Amino acid sequence: MFELGILSVILLAVGYWATLRMAGRRDDVLHGKFVQAEPGAAANAVEPVAAPRASTDSLQSLLAAIKQDLKDAAQR
């Protein structure tokens, strides 16, 4: 049972290493060279991004299309 635990840890480490290597992050994590964000990027990340406003007409047409799809699905 102990051998199974050791084998599981080794397989987990190999899988982690392979994932990092495929993602191109092997050197960043193994050698402690973590990717640093640009100074200006941190200030922009705090501000929320406003979603574009949809017009009433587009929402009404979307609602009508959904109702029609539901009616079609109910008839099948």
N, C-alpha and C positions, 0 to 999 in steps of 0.2 A: 504494500500500500504506500509505503514511503517512496519507493521508486516511482510509482505512478504520479505522486505529487511533484517530485523533482522533474520528471519528464514533462508534466503539464506546464511548469514554470519555464522550462527551457523552450517548449513549443510556443508559449505565449511571447517570450522575448524575441524569438526568431520571427514570429508574425508581426510584432511591433516594429522590429528593425526593417523588415521587408516593406511594410506599409510606409514608413518614413522615407525609405530609399525611393520608392515609386513616386511619392509625393514631392520629392526633391528637398526634403527638410532634414535629412540625416545629419548634416554638419551642424545645422542650427541647434538641434536638440542635444546631440552627443557631446558637443564641445562647448555648450553654454553660450553660443552666439545667437541669442534670440533676436528675431526680427523686431526692430524698433519702428514705431509709427513716426511719420513726419510730424514736426511740431505744429504745422498748420492743420493737419488732419484731425488732431484731437479737439480743436475748437469747433470744427465743422460737425463732428460726430455728436456733439451735445445738442445742437439745434435740431428740432424735429422737422422732418420734411412734410410739407403740406401737400395733401392729395389734391389733384385737380377737381374742381367742382363740376358735377354733371348737370346739364340743363334739365328742366322739367320735361321737355318734349322727349329727350332721349330716354329718360327714366320711364315715361309713360309707354313709349314704344317697346322698351325692354320688358315691361310688365305685361303688355299685350302679347308679345312673343312667347313669354313663359306660360301665360294662360292657355294659349293655343297649343303649345307643346303638351301641356298637362291634359287638355281635352283629347288630343290625338292619342296620348298614351293610355288614357282611360278607356277609349273605344276599342283598343286592341285586345 
